[in-house]
Amino acid sequence: MASQQTGRHRKRSDGRVLGISAVALGTIIWGTVGPVVRLFPEGTEFQYSLIRNLTGVSALWLFVLFSKEKRRYTKQDVVPILVGGVGATLFFPFFILAFQLTGVGVAAVVSIGVAPIFVGLIAWIALKQPPGKQWVLGTLVAVAGVVALNWPSGNNTVSFLGVAFAMAAAFGYSMQATGMGMISKRHTPFQCVAPM
């Protein structure tokens, strides 16, 4: 009996470590988007973003194709996939415009910092899921952080149009996250991400 409990605990612990590691690695990779875009030849950012999206989606579909655990998509999944797909489509072009106008640092901080706020607002308004105290506290911290990191000083200037594009990118990312969240109870993680 004790060995069964230890085995179950080890599986949960291993899964938790793997999950945390995957989130950390994903965050690191996602955080390189801005610097990588700066390496693109001038005026080709949108073409490279299209290639990036097509490559990523193709790779995810390969994971789904060869996965043992997969479920069929249903009519119930159409709206979440469309919401997430539109959001994914909007994110990168707006992010590129933001970083061109206000720099990679500001664009990244605003789009990453504001996205959770939009996710909460979308859940509250569209899905009728009111935010909890943690979301409110997190939102206040995110707003304070975005303002503090982007406060104009003598060394840097902030383009308000660039910040607006970064916020639009954050909204697109939030739509993608919302769409994935809507189908996450019915599908595997790869099936949630691949169509978006």
N, C-alpha and C positions, 0 to 999 in steps of 0.2 A: 504494500500500500504506500509506504513512504517513498519507495523508488518510483512509483507511478506519479506521485505528486511532484517529486523532484524533476522527473522527465518533462512533465507538463510545464512546470515553472521555467525550466531551461528553454523549452520551445518558445514560450511567451517572451522570455528575456531575449533570446536570439532574434525573434521577430521584431521586438522593440528596437534593439540595437540596429538591425538592418534597416528598419523604417527611419530611424533618426539619421542614420548614415546616408540613406537615399535623399532625405530632405536636405541635409547639409550639402551634399554633392550637387543636388539640383540648384540650390541657392547659389553656390559658387559659380556653376556654369551659367545660370541665368544672369548673375551679376557681371559676367563678361560681355554681355550684349553690347553695351555702350562702347567700351574700348575696342571691341572687334569692328564695330561699324566705322570707327575712325580710321581703320586700316583700309577700308574700301576705297578704290579710286574715286576721285571727285565726280559727283553726278551719277554714280552707279548704285547708290545705296538701296534704291527700291528694287532693282533687278536682283541684287544679292539677297535682299530680304525675301523675295519670292523664292529663290533657290533654297534659302535656309528653311522656309516653311515647307516647301515640297519635299525636301530631304527628310526633315523631321517627321512629317506625316507619313511618308513612305516607310521609314524605319519603324514607327509605332504600329502601322498596319502589319508589318512583318512579324512583330512580336505577337499581335493578336492572332494572325494566321497560324502560327506555330504553337500557340498556347493551348494547353490541355483544357483549361477552364475558360470557357467562353459561352455566352448566352446570345440568343438572337435578339436583334433590335426589334422593337415593336412600334406601333403608332404612338404610343405613350412617350417614346424617346425623340420624336421628330422635333418638337418645340425646344427641348433642352439642347439638342444638337445644333439647331439653327441659332439659338441665342449664343451658345458658346462659339460657334463657327464665325458669326458676325463679330463677336468680341475679339477673337483671335486675328481676324482679318484687319480689324481697326488698329490693334495695338502697335504693330511695328511701323506702319507709315507715320502715325502720330508721334511715336517715339523718335523717329528719325528727324522729323520736322522740329521737334522740341530740342534735340541735341544740336541741330544746326543753328538754331536761333539763340539758345541760352547755354550751350555747353553740355558735355556728357554728365558731369557731376550733378548739376542742378536737375537735368532731365531725369537722371536715374533716381535721385533722392525723392523728387516729387512723385514720379510714377510709382515707385515702390512704397513710399510713405502714404500716399493717398488711396491706393488700391483697396486696402482693407476697409477704409471708410465707405467707399462706393459699394463694396460687397455687402456691408451691413445695411446701407440704405436701400439697395436693391431688394434684399431679403425682407426688409421692413415694408417697403411700399408695394412691391410686385407680388411677393410671396406671403405677405401678412404674418411675418415672423418678427415680432418686436425684438430689438436688441436688448441684451442684458447689461448688467453693471460692468462686466469685464469689457464688453465692446465699447461702452461709453468711456471708460478709463483708458483703454487702448487708443481710442480715437483722439482723446485729448493729448495723450503723449505723442501720437503720430503728428498731429497738427503742430504742437510745440516744437517737435524735432524738425519738421519740414521748414517751419518759419525760421528757427534758429540757424539751420544749415544754409538757408538761402537768403539770409538778411544781407542786403547790399552793403558792401564796404568799399573802401578806397581801391582795393585790389581787384574786385570783381563787380561786374554789373549783371543784373538779372533782366532778361527780356520777359515782359509780362505776357507777350504773345507766345513765347517759348514755354513759359509755365502753363499757359492755357492748353497748348498742345500736349504737354506732359500729363496734365490732368485728363485730357481726352484719351491718351494712351492708358492711363490708369483705369478709366471707365471701361475701355475695351477689354483690358485684362480682367476686370471685375466681372464683366459679362461672361467671359470664358470660364472663370472660376465658378460662377453661379450655374452655368450650364452643366459643367462637370459635376457639381454638387447635386444637381437635380437627378442625374442618372446613376450616381455612385452607389445607391442601395441596390440597384438591379444588375449592375455590370462590374466586371473586373476593372482594376485601375487602368490597364492599358486600353480597355474598351471605352473608358470614360474620356480618355485624352485623345485617342487616335482620330475620331471624326472631327476634332476641333483644331 
